[in-house]
Amino acid sequence: MGEIIQLNSDYVLGMKAAKAEVAAGEIYCLESALMYYEQDPADTAYQRGHQRALKDIHKYIQGRHIQ
């Protein structure tokens, strides 16, 4: 039988927070926000989820500008 993969709840909270912050305009420069993680890497599940969501949003936006 297949395994069920369960995401860490802190990771999911970090992803949700990033999406909400971008939607609310609290994060308006994704490049700057991502650069922060380059300078100070994520060290908690929450931060890793936050970073992943920012990368996903950035990738989505970049794809929309190309088309």
PDBQT receptor file of N, H, CA, C and O in Angstrom, charges set to zero:
ATOM      1  N   MET A   1       0.847  -1.179   0.000  1.00  0.00    +0.000 N 
ATOM      2  CA  MET A   1       0.000   0.000   0.000  1.00  0.00    +0.000 C 
ATOM      3  C   MET A   1       0.892   1.242   0.000  1.00  0.00    +0.000 C 
ATOM      4  O   MET A   1       1.979   1.228   0.577  1.00  0.00    +0.000 OA
ATOM      5  N   GLY A   2       0.438   2.300  -0.639  1.00  0.00    +0.000 N 
ATOM      6  H   GLY A   2      -0.445   2.311  -1.108  1.00  0.00    +0.000 HD
ATOM      7  CA  GLY A   2       1.233   3.518  -0.755  1.00  0.00    +0.000 C 
ATOM      8  C   GLY A   2       1.412   4.234   0.564  1.00  0.00    +0.000 C 
ATOM      9  O   GLY A   2       0.592   4.123   1.476  1.00  0.00    +0.000 OA
ATOM     10  N   GLU A   3       2.504   4.969   0.641  1.00  0.00    +0.000 N 
ATOM     11  H   GLU A   3       3.170   5.058  -0.100  1.00  0.00    +0.000 HD
ATOM     12  CA  GLU A   3       2.779   5.755   1.839  1.00  0.00    +0.000 C 
ATOM     13  C   GLU A   3       2.085   7.107   1.735  1.00  0.00    +0.000 C 
ATOM     14  O   GLU A   3       1.958   7.673   0.649  1.00  0.00    +0.000 OA
ATOM     15  N   ILE A   4       1.654   7.599   2.842  1.00  0.00    +0.000 N 
ATOM     16  H   ILE A   4       1.757   7.140   3.724  1.00  0.00    +0.000 HD
ATOM     17  CA  ILE A   4       1.049   8.928   2.909  1.00  0.00    +0.000 C 
ATOM     18  C   ILE A   4       2.129   9.896   3.374  1.00  0.00    +0.000 C 
ATOM     19  O   ILE A   4       2.766   9.694   4.408  1.00  0.00    +0.000 OA
ATOM     20  N   ILE A   5       2.319  10.949   2.590  1.00  0.00    +0.000 N 
ATOM     21  H   ILE A   5       1.801  11.114   1.750  1.00  0.00    +0.000 HD
ATOM     22  CA  ILE A   5       3.310  11.961   2.949  1.00  0.00    +0.000 C 
ATOM     23  C   ILE A   5       2.581  13.091   3.654  1.00  0.00    +0.000 C 
ATOM     24  O   ILE A   5       1.618  13.652   3.133  1.00  0.00    +0.000 OA
ATOM     25  N   GLN A   6       3.054  13.412   4.839  1.00  0.00    +0.000 N 
ATOM     26  H   GLN A   6       3.837  12.956   5.262  1.00  0.00    +0.000 HD
ATOM     27  CA  GLN A   6       2.427  14.481   5.618  1.00  0.00    +0.000 C 
ATOM     28  C   GLN A   6       3.435  15.614   5.776  1.00  0.00    +0.000 C 
ATOM     29  O   GLN A   6       4.541  15.406   6.275  1.00  0.00    +0.000 OA
ATOM     30  N   LEU A   7       3.050  16.800   5.352  1.00  0.00    +0.000 N 
ATOM     31  H   LEU A   7       2.152  16.969   4.947  1.00  0.00    +0.000 HD
ATOM     32  CA  LEU A   7       3.916  17.959   5.507  1.00  0.00    +0.000 C 
ATOM     33  C   LEU A   7       3.899  18.444   6.950  1.00  0.00    +0.000 C 
ATOM     34  O   LEU A   7       2.876  18.378   7.632  1.00  0.00    +0.000 OA
ATOM     35  N   ASN A   8       5.024  18.920   7.392  1.00  0.00    +0.000 N 
ATOM     36  H   ASN A   8       5.855  18.974   6.838  1.00  0.00    +0.000 HD
ATOM     37  CA  ASN A   8       5.129  19.518   8.714  1.00  0.00    +0.000 C 
ATOM     38  C   ASN A   8       4.186  20.717   8.776  1.00  0.00    +0.000 C 
ATOM     39  O   ASN A   8       4.168  21.546   7.866  1.00  0.00    +0.000 OA
ATOM     40  N   SER A   9       3.413  20.805   9.841  1.00  0.00    +0.000 N 
ATOM     41  H   SER A   9       3.428  20.132  10.580  1.00  0.00    +0.000 HD
ATOM     42  CA  SER A   9       2.431  21.894   9.942  1.00  0.00    +0.000 C 
ATOM     43  C   SER A   9       3.099  23.269   9.968  1.00  0.00    +0.000 C 
ATOM     44  O   SER A   9       2.519  24.235   9.473  1.00  0.00    +0.000 OA
ATOM     45  N   ASP A  10       4.297  23.378  10.530  1.00  0.00    +0.000 N 
ATOM     46  H   ASP A  10       4.768  22.592  10.932  1.00  0.00    +0.000 HD
ATOM     47  CA  ASP A  10       5.007  24.659  10.525  1.00  0.00    +0.000 C 
ATOM     48  C   ASP A  10       5.405  25.049   9.102  1.00  0.00    +0.000 C 
ATOM     49  O   ASP A  10       5.369  26.225   8.742  1.00  0.00    +0.000 OA
ATOM     50  N   TYR A  11       5.784  24.054   8.295  1.00  0.00    +0.000 N 
ATOM     51  H   TYR A  11       5.813  23.098   8.587  1.00  0.00    +0.000 HD
ATOM     52  CA  TYR A  11       6.135  24.296   6.894  1.00  0.00    +0.000 C 
ATOM     53  C   TYR A  11       4.920  24.869   6.158  1.00  0.00    +0.000 C 
ATOM     54  O   TYR A  11       5.037  25.850   5.424  1.00  0.00    +0.000 OA
ATOM     55  N   VAL A  12       3.778  24.259   6.359  1.00  0.00    +0.000 N 
ATOM     56  H   VAL A  12       3.684  23.462   6.955  1.00  0.00    +0.000 HD
ATOM     57  CA  VAL A  12       2.545  24.710   5.716  1.00  0.00    +0.000 C 
ATOM     58  C   VAL A  12       2.178  26.113   6.199  1.00  0.00    +0.000 C 
ATOM     59  O   VAL A  12       1.753  26.947   5.399  1.00  0.00    +0.000 OA
ATOM     60  N   LEU A  13       2.333  26.380   7.476  1.00  0.00    +0.000 N 
ATOM     61  H   LEU A  13       2.677  25.703   8.126  1.00  0.00    +0.000 HD
ATOM     62  CA  LEU A  13       2.051  27.720   8.005  1.00  0.00    +0.000 C 
ATOM     63  C   LEU A  13       2.956  28.763   7.364  1.00  0.00    +0.000 C 
ATOM     64  O   LEU A  13       2.514  29.871   7.059  1.00  0.00    +0.000 OA
ATOM     65  N   GLY A  14       4.211  28.415   7.161  1.00  0.00    +0.000 N 
ATOM     66  H   GLY A  14       4.570  27.515   7.409  1.00  0.00    +0.000 HD
ATOM     67  CA  GLY A  14       5.151  29.326   6.508  1.00  0.00    +0.000 C 
ATOM     68  C   GLY A  14       4.739  29.619   5.081  1.00  0.00    +0.000 C 
ATOM     69  O   GLY A  14       4.835  30.758   4.623  1.00  0.00    +0.000 OA
ATOM     70  N   MET A  15       4.281  28.595   4.373  1.00  0.00    +0.000 N 
ATOM     71  H   MET A  15       4.204  27.669   4.744  1.00  0.00    +0.000 HD
ATOM     72  CA  MET A  15       3.820  28.787   2.995  1.00  0.00    +0.000 C 
ATOM     73  C   MET A  15       2.594  29.699   2.959  1.00  0.00    +0.000 C 
ATOM     74  O   MET A  15       2.516  30.618   2.144  1.00  0.00    +0.000 OA
ATOM     75  N   LYS A  16       1.652  29.437   3.839  1.00  0.00    +0.000 N 
ATOM     76  H   LYS A  16       1.716  28.691   4.501  1.00  0.00    +0.000 HD
ATOM     77  CA  LYS A  16       0.435  30.250   3.884  1.00  0.00    +0.000 C 
ATOM     78  C   LYS A  16       0.754  31.699   4.234  1.00  0.00    +0.000 C 
ATOM     79  O   LYS A  16       0.170  32.623   3.669  1.00  0.00    +0.000 OA
ATOM     80  N   ALA A  17       1.679  31.892   5.163  1.00  0.00    +0.000 N 
ATOM     81  H   ALA A  17       2.154  31.141   5.622  1.00  0.00    +0.000 HD
ATOM     82  CA  ALA A  17       2.052  33.250   5.569  1.00  0.00    +0.000 C 
ATOM     83  C   ALA A  17       2.671  34.010   4.402  1.00  0.00    +0.000 C 
ATOM     84  O   ALA A  17       2.344  35.176   4.181  1.00  0.00    +0.000 OA
ATOM     85  N   ALA A  18       3.551  33.368   3.662  1.00  0.00    +0.000 N 
ATOM     86  H   ALA A  18       3.816  32.421   3.842  1.00  0.00    +0.000 HD
ATOM     87  CA  ALA A  18       4.192  34.034   2.525  1.00  0.00    +0.000 C 
ATOM     88  C   ALA A  18       3.150  34.442   1.491  1.00  0.00    +0.000 C 
ATOM     89  O   ALA A  18       3.190  35.560   0.979  1.00  0.00    +0.000 OA
ATOM     90  N   LYS A  19       2.222  33.546   1.183  1.00  0.00    +0.000 N 
ATOM     91  H   LYS A  19       2.190  32.638   1.599  1.00  0.00    +0.000 HD
ATOM     92  CA  LYS A  19       1.182  33.858   0.200  1.00  0.00    +0.000 C 
ATOM     93  C   LYS A  19       0.323  35.025   0.674  1.00  0.00    +0.000 C 
ATOM     94  O   LYS A  19      -0.021  35.906  -0.114  1.00  0.00    +0.000 OA
ATOM     95  N   ALA A  20      -0.021  35.031   1.950  1.00  0.00    +0.000 N 
ATOM     96  H   ALA A  20       0.258  34.315   2.590  1.00  0.00    +0.000 HD
ATOM     97  CA  ALA A  20      -0.837  36.117   2.504  1.00  0.00    +0.000 C 
ATOM     98  C   ALA A  20      -0.082  37.438   2.493  1.00  0.00    +0.000 C 
ATOM     99  O   ALA A  20      -0.662  38.482   2.193  1.00  0.00    +0.000 OA
ATOM    100  N   GLU A  21       1.217  37.400   2.820  1.00  0.00    +0.000 N 
ATOM    101  H   GLU A  21       1.688  36.553   3.064  1.00  0.00    +0.000 HD
ATOM    102  CA  GLU A  21       2.024  38.624   2.847  1.00  0.00    +0.000 C 
ATOM    103  C   GLU A  21       2.171  39.218   1.457  1.00  0.00    +0.000 C 
ATOM    104  O   GLU A  21       2.121  40.438   1.298  1.00  0.00    +0.000 OA
ATOM    105  N   VAL A  22       2.351  38.372   0.448  1.00  0.00    +0.000 N 
ATOM    106  H   VAL A  22       2.392  37.382   0.577  1.00  0.00    +0.000 HD
ATOM    107  CA  VAL A  22       2.444  38.867  -0.929  1.00  0.00    +0.000 C 
ATOM    108  C   VAL A  22       1.094  39.439  -1.359  1.00  0.00    +0.000 C 
ATOM    109  O   VAL A  22       1.039  40.521  -1.944  1.00  0.00    +0.000 OA
ATOM    110  N   ALA A  23       0.020  38.729  -1.077  1.00  0.00    +0.000 N 
ATOM    111  H   ALA A  23       0.065  37.850  -0.601  1.00  0.00    +0.000 HD
ATOM    112  CA  ALA A  23      -1.320  39.186  -1.467  1.00  0.00    +0.000 C 
ATOM    113  C   ALA A  23      -1.673  40.519  -0.814  1.00  0.00    +0.000 C 
ATOM    114  O   ALA A  23      -2.335  41.356  -1.427  1.00  0.00    +0.000 OA
ATOM    115  N   ALA A  24      -1.233  40.719   0.427  1.00  0.00    +0.000 N 
ATOM    116  H   ALA A  24      -0.695  40.039   0.926  1.00  0.00    +0.000 HD
ATOM    117  CA  ALA A  24      -1.544  41.944   1.152  1.00  0.00    +0.000 C 
ATOM    118  C   ALA A  24      -0.596  43.098   0.795  1.00  0.00    +0.000 C 
ATOM    119  O   ALA A  24      -0.805  44.231   1.227  1.00  0.00    +0.000 OA
ATOM    120  N   GLY A  25       0.432  42.809   0.014  1.00  0.00    +0.000 N 
ATOM    121  H   GLY A  25       0.602  41.888  -0.338  1.00  0.00    +0.000 HD
ATOM    122  CA  GLY A  25       1.392  43.841  -0.354  1.00  0.00    +0.000 C 
ATOM    123  C   GLY A  25       2.488  44.058   0.669  1.00  0.00    +0.000 C 
ATOM    124  O   GLY A  25       3.294  44.979   0.533  1.00  0.00    +0.000 OA
ATOM    125  N   GLU A  26       2.525  43.222   1.688  1.00  0.00    +0.000 N 
ATOM    126  H   GLU A  26       1.871  42.474   1.799  1.00  0.00    +0.000 HD
ATOM    127  CA  GLU A  26       3.575  43.346   2.704  1.00  0.00    +0.000 C 
ATOM    128  C   GLU A  26       4.934  42.949   2.131  1.00  0.00    +0.000 C 
ATOM    129  O   GLU A  26       5.966  43.494   2.523  1.00  0.00    +0.000 OA
ATOM    130  N   ILE A  27       4.923  42.002   1.207  1.00  0.00    +0.000 N 
ATOM    131  H   ILE A  27       4.085  41.560   0.889  1.00  0.00    +0.000 HD
ATOM    132  CA  ILE A  27       6.126  41.662   0.440  1.00  0.00    +0.000 C 
ATOM    133  C   ILE A  27       5.832  42.093  -0.985  1.00  0.00    +0.000 C 
ATOM    134  O   ILE A  27       4.999  41.490  -1.661  1.00  0.00    +0.000 OA
ATOM    135  N   TYR A  28       6.503  43.117  -1.435  1.00  0.00    +0.000 N 
ATOM    136  H   TYR A  28       7.179  43.607  -0.885  1.00  0.00    +0.000 HD
ATOM    137  CA  TYR A  28       6.250  43.632  -2.778  1.00  0.00    +0.000 C 
ATOM    138  C   TYR A  28       7.423  43.396  -3.713  1.00  0.00    +0.000 C 
ATOM    139  O   TYR A  28       7.284  43.537  -4.928  1.00  0.00    +0.000 OA
ATOM    140  N   CYS A  29       8.578  43.039  -3.163  1.00  0.00    +0.000 N 
ATOM    141  H   CYS A  29       8.691  42.925  -2.176  1.00  0.00    +0.000 HD
ATOM    142  CA  CYS A  29       9.744  42.735  -3.985  1.00  0.00    +0.000 C 
ATOM    143  C   CYS A  29      10.197  41.312  -3.644  1.00  0.00    +0.000 C 
ATOM    144  O   CYS A  29      10.905  41.090  -2.662  1.00  0.00    +0.000 OA
ATOM    145  N   LEU A  30       9.779  40.368  -4.466  1.00  0.00    +0.000 N 
ATOM    146  H   LEU A  30       9.204  40.549  -5.263  1.00  0.00    +0.000 HD
ATOM    147  CA  LEU A  30      10.115  38.972  -4.203  1.00  0.00    +0.000 C 
ATOM    148  C   LEU A  30      11.615  38.728  -4.276  1.00  0.00    +0.000 C 
ATOM    149  O   LEU A  30      12.153  37.921  -3.518  1.00  0.00    +0.000 OA
ATOM    150  N   GLU A  31      12.290  39.422  -5.184  1.00  0.00    +0.000 N 
ATOM    151  H   GLU A  31      11.853  40.078  -5.800  1.00  0.00    +0.000 HD
ATOM    152  CA  GLU A  31      13.740  39.246  -5.307  1.00  0.00    +0.000 C 
ATOM    153  C   GLU A  31      14.450  39.615  -4.003  1.00  0.00    +0.000 C 
ATOM    154  O   GLU A  31      15.363  38.912  -3.571  1.00  0.00    +0.000 OA
ATOM    155  N   SER A  32      14.033  40.703  -3.387  1.00  0.00    +0.000 N 
ATOM    156  H   SER A  32      13.291  41.274  -3.738  1.00  0.00    +0.000 HD
ATOM    157  CA  SER A  32      14.646  41.119  -2.119  1.00  0.00    +0.000 C 
ATOM    158  C   SER A  32      14.347  40.118  -1.011  1.00  0.00    +0.000 C 
ATOM    159  O   SER A  32      15.220  39.788  -0.208  1.00  0.00    +0.000 OA
ATOM    160  N   ALA A  33      13.114  39.639  -0.974  1.00  0.00    +0.000 N 
ATOM    161  H   ALA A  33      12.405  39.907  -1.626  1.00  0.00    +0.000 HD
ATOM    162  CA  ALA A  33      12.740  38.661   0.048  1.00  0.00    +0.000 C 
ATOM    163  C   ALA A  33      13.531  37.368  -0.122  1.00  0.00    +0.000 C 
ATOM    164  O   ALA A  33      13.978  36.774   0.859  1.00  0.00    +0.000 OA
ATOM    165  N   LEU A  34      13.702  36.937  -1.365  1.00  0.00    +0.000 N 
ATOM    166  H   LEU A  34      13.339  37.420  -2.162  1.00  0.00    +0.000 HD
ATOM    167  CA  LEU A  34      14.475  35.721  -1.614  1.00  0.00    +0.000 C 
ATOM    168  C   LEU A  34      15.961  35.933  -1.339  1.00  0.00    +0.000 C 
ATOM    169  O   LEU A  34      16.647  35.013  -0.896  1.00  0.00    +0.000 OA
ATOM    170  N   MET A  35      16.455  37.127  -1.596  1.00  0.00    +0.000 N 
ATOM    171  H   MET A  35      15.897  37.875  -1.956  1.00  0.00    +0.000 HD
ATOM    172  CA  MET A  35      17.859  37.429  -1.313  1.00  0.00    +0.000 C 
ATOM    173  C   MET A  35      18.139  37.325   0.185  1.00  0.00    +0.000 C 
ATOM    174  O   MET A  35      19.229  36.927   0.596  1.00  0.00    +0.000 OA
ATOM    175  N   TYR A  36      17.160  37.681   0.980  1.00  0.00    +0.000 N 
ATOM    176  H   TYR A  36      16.274  38.004   0.646  1.00  0.00    +0.000 HD
ATOM    177  CA  TYR A  36      17.301  37.543   2.432  1.00  0.00    +0.000 C 
ATOM    178  C   TYR A  36      17.635  36.101   2.801  1.00  0.00    +0.000 C 
ATOM    179  O   TYR A  36      18.492  35.846   3.647  1.00  0.00    +0.000 OA
ATOM    180  N   TYR A  37      16.942  35.160   2.151  1.00  0.00    +0.000 N 
ATOM    181  H   TYR A  37      16.246  35.368   1.463  1.00  0.00    +0.000 HD
ATOM    182  CA  TYR A  37      17.189  33.747   2.447  1.00  0.00    +0.000 C 
ATOM    183  C   TYR A  37      18.540  33.284   1.921  1.00  0.00    +0.000 C 
ATOM    184  O   TYR A  37      19.103  32.319   2.439  1.00  0.00    +0.000 OA
ATOM    185  N   GLU A  38      19.071  33.955   0.898  1.00  0.00    +0.000 N 
ATOM    186  H   GLU A  38      18.614  34.739   0.477  1.00  0.00    +0.000 HD
ATOM    187  CA  GLU A  38      20.424  33.635   0.424  1.00  0.00    +0.000 C 
ATOM    188  C   GLU A  38      21.456  34.090   1.457  1.00  0.00    +0.000 C 
ATOM    189  O   GLU A  38      22.458  33.413   1.688  1.00  0.00    +0.000 OA
ATOM    190  N   GLN A  39      21.201  35.232   2.067  1.00  0.00    +0.000 N 
ATOM    191  H   GLN A  39      20.388  35.783   1.879  1.00  0.00    +0.000 HD
ATOM    192  CA  GLN A  39      22.130  35.783   3.057  1.00  0.00    +0.000 C 
ATOM    193  C   GLN A  39      22.015  35.089   4.404  1.00  0.00    +0.000 C 
ATOM    194  O   GLN A  39      23.010  34.921   5.110  1.00  0.00    +0.000 OA
ATOM    195  N   ASP A  40      20.803  34.687   4.759  1.00  0.00    +0.000 N 
ATOM    196  H   ASP A  40      19.996  34.823   4.186  1.00  0.00    +0.000 HD
ATOM    197  CA  ASP A  40      20.540  34.041   6.048  1.00  0.00    +0.000 C 
ATOM    198  C   ASP A  40      19.621  32.848   5.794  1.00  0.00    +0.000 C 
ATOM    199  O   ASP A  40      18.400  32.982   5.883  1.00  0.00    +0.000 OA
ATOM    200  N   PRO A  41      20.188  31.686   5.479  1.00  0.00    +0.000 N 
ATOM    201  CA  PRO A  41      19.376  30.522   5.091  1.00  0.00    +0.000 C 
ATOM    202  C   PRO A  41      18.344  30.128   6.149  1.00  0.00    +0.000 C 
ATOM    203  O   PRO A  41      18.550  30.284   7.353  1.00  0.00    +0.000 OA
ATOM    204  N   ALA A  42      17.224  29.612   5.639  1.00  0.00    +0.000 N 
ATOM    205  H   ALA A  42      17.057  29.486   4.661  1.00  0.00    +0.000 HD
ATOM    206  CA  ALA A  42      16.137  29.148   6.508  1.00  0.00    +0.000 C 
ATOM    207  C   ALA A  42      16.637  28.017   7.397  1.00  0.00    +0.000 C 
ATOM    208  O   ALA A  42      17.315  27.103   6.928  1.00  0.00    +0.000 OA
ATOM    209  N   ASP A  43      16.304  28.083   8.666  1.00  0.00    +0.000 N 
ATOM    210  H   ASP A  43      15.753  28.826   9.047  1.00  0.00    +0.000 HD
ATOM    211  CA  ASP A  43      16.739  27.028   9.589  1.00  0.00    +0.000 C 
ATOM    212  C   ASP A  43      15.596  26.418  10.382  1.00  0.00    +0.000 C 
ATOM    213  O   ASP A  43      15.828  25.634  11.303  1.00  0.00    +0.000 OA
ATOM    214  N   THR A  44      14.363  26.769  10.035  1.00  0.00    +0.000 N 
ATOM    215  H   THR A  44      14.174  27.406   9.287  1.00  0.00    +0.000 HD
ATOM    216  CA  THR A  44      13.203  26.142  10.663  1.00  0.00    +0.000 C 
ATOM    217  C   THR A  44      12.250  25.700   9.556  1.00  0.00    +0.000 C 
ATOM    218  O   THR A  44      12.346  26.166   8.421  1.00  0.00    +0.000 OA
ATOM    219  N   ALA A  45      11.341  24.809   9.891  1.00  0.00    +0.000 N 
ATOM    220  H   ALA A  45      11.263  24.430  10.813  1.00  0.00    +0.000 HD
ATOM    221  CA  ALA A  45      10.351  24.349   8.915  1.00  0.00    +0.000 C 
ATOM    222  C   ALA A  45       9.488  25.517   8.440  1.00  0.00    +0.000 C 
ATOM    223  O   ALA A  45       9.153  25.597   7.258  1.00  0.00    +0.000 OA
ATOM    224  N   TYR A  46       9.131  26.411   9.339  1.00  0.00    +0.000 N 
ATOM    225  H   TYR A  46       9.403  26.346  10.299  1.00  0.00    +0.000 HD
ATOM    226  CA  TYR A  46       8.323  27.578   8.973  1.00  0.00    +0.000 C 
ATOM    227  C   TYR A  46       9.053  28.424   7.925  1.00  0.00    +0.000 C 
ATOM    228  O   TYR A  46       8.466  28.810   6.914  1.00  0.00    +0.000 OA
ATOM    229  N   GLN A  47      10.317  28.704   8.168  1.00  0.00    +0.000 N 
ATOM    230  H   GLN A  47      10.794  28.390   8.989  1.00  0.00    +0.000 HD
ATOM    231  CA  GLN A  47      11.098  29.519   7.235  1.00  0.00    +0.000 C 
ATOM    232  C   GLN A  47      11.286  28.814   5.899  1.00  0.00    +0.000 C 
ATOM    233  O   GLN A  47      11.240  29.456   4.850  1.00  0.00    +0.000 OA
ATOM    234  N   ARG A  48      11.498  27.497   5.924  1.00  0.00    +0.000 N 
ATOM    235  H   ARG A  48      11.536  26.976   6.776  1.00  0.00    +0.000 HD
ATOM    236  CA  ARG A  48      11.643  26.747   4.679  1.00  0.00    +0.000 C 
ATOM    237  C   ARG A  48      10.343  26.782   3.869  1.00  0.00    +0.000 C 
ATOM    238  O   ARG A  48      10.383  26.904   2.645  1.00  0.00    +0.000 OA
ATOM    239  N   GLY A  49       9.204  26.676   4.536  1.00  0.00    +0.000 N 
ATOM    240  H   GLY A  49       9.171  26.576   5.530  1.00  0.00    +0.000 HD
ATOM    241  CA  GLY A  49       7.918  26.785   3.852  1.00  0.00    +0.000 C 
ATOM    242  C   GLY A  49       7.699  28.180   3.286  1.00  0.00    +0.000 C 
ATOM    243  O   GLY A  49       7.198  28.337   2.173  1.00  0.00    +0.000 OA
ATOM    244  N   HIS A  50       8.075  29.181   4.053  1.00  0.00    +0.000 N 
ATOM    245  H   HIS A  50       8.482  29.054   4.957  1.00  0.00    +0.000 HD
ATOM    246  CA  HIS A  50       7.956  30.576   3.623  1.00  0.00    +0.000 C 
ATOM    247  C   HIS A  50       8.804  30.801   2.373  1.00  0.00    +0.000 C 
ATOM    248  O   HIS A  50       8.339  31.388   1.396  1.00  0.00    +0.000 OA
ATOM    249  N   GLN A  51      10.033  30.336   2.411  1.00  0.00    +0.000 N 
ATOM    250  H   GLN A  51      10.411  29.859   3.205  1.00  0.00    +0.000 HD
ATOM    251  CA  GLN A  51      10.938  30.486   1.277  1.00  0.00    +0.000 C 
ATOM    252  C   GLN A  51      10.407  29.738   0.050  1.00  0.00    +0.000 C 
ATOM    253  O   GLN A  51      10.429  30.275  -1.058  1.00  0.00    +0.000 OA
ATOM    254  N   ARG A  52       9.935  28.517   0.238  1.00  0.00    +0.000 N 
ATOM    255  H   ARG A  52       9.917  28.081   1.138  1.00  0.00    +0.000 HD
ATOM    256  CA  ARG A  52       9.415  27.720  -0.883  1.00  0.00    +0.000 C 
ATOM    257  C   ARG A  52       8.254  28.429  -1.566  1.00  0.00    +0.000 C 
ATOM    258  O   ARG A  52       8.185  28.466  -2.794  1.00  0.00    +0.000 OA
ATOM    259  N   ALA A  53       7.344  28.991  -0.781  1.00  0.00    +0.000 N 
ATOM    260  H   ALA A  53       7.400  28.961   0.217  1.00  0.00    +0.000 HD
ATOM    261  CA  ALA A  53       6.197  29.696  -1.358  1.00  0.00    +0.000 C 
ATOM    262  C   ALA A  53       6.652  30.931  -2.132  1.00  0.00    +0.000 C 
ATOM    263  O   ALA A  53       6.125  31.215  -3.208  1.00  0.00    +0.000 OA
ATOM    264  N   LEU A  54       7.622  31.664  -1.596  1.00  0.00    +0.000 N 
ATOM    265  H   LEU A  54       8.050  31.434  -0.722  1.00  0.00    +0.000 HD
ATOM    266  CA  LEU A  54       8.135  32.842  -2.309  1.00  0.00    +0.000 C 
ATOM    267  C   LEU A  54       8.753  32.431  -3.642  1.00  0.00    +0.000 C 
ATOM    268  O   LEU A  54       8.549  33.098  -4.656  1.00  0.00    +0.000 OA
ATOM    269  N   LYS A  55       9.507  31.335  -3.639  1.00  0.00    +0.000 N 
ATOM    270  H   LYS A  55       9.672  30.793  -2.815  1.00  0.00    +0.000 HD
ATOM    271  CA  LYS A  55      10.106  30.847  -4.890  1.00  0.00    +0.000 C 
ATOM    272  C   LYS A  55       9.022  30.446  -5.885  1.00  0.00    +0.000 C 
ATOM    273  O   LYS A  55       9.125  30.751  -7.073  1.00  0.00    +0.000 OA
ATOM    274  N   ASP A  56       7.991  29.770  -5.407  1.00  0.00    +0.000 N 
ATOM    275  H   ASP A  56       7.908  29.523  -4.442  1.00  0.00    +0.000 HD
ATOM    276  CA  ASP A  56       6.904  29.340  -6.283  1.00  0.00    +0.000 C 
ATOM    277  C   ASP A  56       6.167  30.539  -6.883  1.00  0.00    +0.000 C 
ATOM    278  O   ASP A  56       5.850  30.548  -8.072  1.00  0.00    +0.000 OA
ATOM    279  N   ILE A  57       5.900  31.540  -6.060  1.00  0.00    +0.000 N 
ATOM    280  H   ILE A  57       6.158  31.533  -5.094  1.00  0.00    +0.000 HD
ATOM    281  CA  ILE A  57       5.217  32.746  -6.536  1.00  0.00    +0.000 C 
ATOM    282  C   ILE A  57       6.083  33.464  -7.562  1.00  0.00    +0.000 C 
ATOM    283  O   ILE A  57       5.592  33.901  -8.603  1.00  0.00    +0.000 OA
ATOM    284  N   HIS A  58       7.361  33.582  -7.266  1.00  0.00    +0.000 N 
ATOM    285  H   HIS A  58       7.760  33.227  -6.420  1.00  0.00    +0.000 HD
ATOM    286  CA  HIS A  58       8.297  34.247  -8.180  1.00  0.00    +0.000 C 
ATOM    287  C   HIS A  58       8.340  33.508  -9.518  1.00  0.00    +0.000 C 
ATOM    288  O   HIS A  58       8.297  34.135 -10.576  1.00  0.00    +0.000 OA
ATOM    289  N   LYS A  59       8.424  32.202  -9.471  1.00  0.00    +0.000 N 
ATOM    290  H   LYS A  59       8.459  31.693  -8.611  1.00  0.00    +0.000 HD
ATOM    291  CA  LYS A  59       8.471  31.395 -10.691  1.00  0.00    +0.000 C 
ATOM    292  C   LYS A  59       7.174  31.574 -11.489  1.00  0.00    +0.000 C 
ATOM    293  O   LYS A  59       7.210  31.703 -12.713  1.00  0.00    +0.000 OA
ATOM    294  N   TYR A  60       6.047  31.581 -10.804  1.00  0.00    +0.000 N 
ATOM    295  H   TYR A  60       6.018  31.476  -9.810  1.00  0.00    +0.000 HD
ATOM    296  CA  TYR A  60       4.755  31.764 -11.463  1.00  0.00    +0.000 C 
ATOM    297  C   TYR A  60       4.692  33.124 -12.161  1.00  0.00    +0.000 C 
ATOM    298  O   TYR A  60       4.271  33.215 -13.314  1.00  0.00    +0.000 OA
ATOM    299  N   ILE A  61       5.107  34.163 -11.467  1.00  0.00    +0.000 N 
ATOM    300  H   ILE A  61       5.449  34.089 -10.530  1.00  0.00    +0.000 HD
ATOM    301  CA  ILE A  61       5.071  35.515 -12.030  1.00  0.00    +0.000 C 
ATOM    302  C   ILE A  61       6.010  35.623 -13.221  1.00  0.00    +0.000 C 
ATOM    303  O   ILE A  61       5.658  36.227 -14.234  1.00  0.00    +0.000 OA
ATOM    304  N   GLN A  62       7.196  35.048 -13.112  1.00  0.00    +0.000 N 
ATOM    305  H   GLN A  62       7.482  34.557 -12.289  1.00  0.00    +0.000 HD
ATOM    306  CA  GLN A  62       8.154  35.077 -14.216  1.00  0.00    +0.000 C 
ATOM    307  C   GLN A  62       7.573  34.369 -15.438  1.00  0.00    +0.000 C 
ATOM    308  O   GLN A  62       7.751  34.836 -16.563  1.00  0.00    +0.000 OA
ATOM    309  N   GLY A  63       6.897  33.273 -15.235  1.00  0.00    +0.000 N 
ATOM    310  H   GLY A  63       6.753  32.894 -14.322  1.00  0.00    +0.000 HD
ATOM    311  CA  GLY A  63       6.285  32.525 -16.331  1.00  0.00    +0.000 C 
ATOM    312  C   GLY A  63       5.190  33.311 -17.024  1.00  0.00    +0.000 C 
ATOM    313  O   GLY A  63       5.018  33.211 -18.238  1.00  0.00    +0.000 OA
ATOM    314  N   ARG A  64       4.448  34.092 -16.251  1.00  0.00    +0.000 N 
ATOM    315  H   ARG A  64       4.587  34.173 -15.264  1.00  0.00    +0.000 HD
ATOM    316  CA  ARG A  64       3.375  34.912 -16.832  1.00  0.00    +0.000 C 
ATOM    317  C   ARG A  64       3.937  36.023 -17.684  1.00  0.00    +0.000 C 
ATOM    318  O   ARG A  64       3.320  36.403 -18.679  1.00  0.00    +0.000 OA
ATOM    319  N   HIS A  65       5.100  36.560 -17.321  1.00  0.00    +0.000 N 
ATOM    320  H   HIS A  65       5.601  36.251 -16.513  1.00  0.00    +0.000 HD
ATOM    321  CA  HIS A  65       5.690  37.658 -18.089  1.00  0.00    +0.000 C 
ATOM    322  C   HIS A  65       6.313  37.163 -19.397  1.00  0.00    +0.000 C 
ATOM    323  O   HIS A  65       6.437  37.924 -20.357  1.00  0.00    +0.000 OA
ATOM    324  N   ILE A  66       6.696  35.910 -19.428  1.00  0.00    +0.000 N 
ATOM    325  H   ILE A  66       6.595  35.292 -18.648  1.00  0.00    +0.000 HD
ATOM    326  CA  ILE A  66       7.327  35.354 -20.624  1.00  0.00    +0.000 C 
ATOM    327  C   ILE A  66       6.290  35.111 -21.723  1.00  0.00    +0.000 C 
ATOM    328  O   ILE A  66       6.576  35.308 -22.903  1.00  0.00    +0.000 OA
ATOM    329  N   GLN A  67       5.105  34.689 -21.340  1.00  0.00    +0.000 N 
ATOM    330  H   GLN A  67       4.872  34.529 -20.381  1.00  0.00    +0.000 HD
ATOM    331  CA  GLN A  67       4.092  34.315 -22.327  1.00  0.00    +0.000 C 
ATOM    332  C   GLN A  67       3.510  35.477 -23.049  1.00  0.00    +0.000 C 
ATOM    333  O   GLN A  67       2.646  35.300 -23.908  1.00  0.00    +0.000 OA
TER     334      GLN A  67
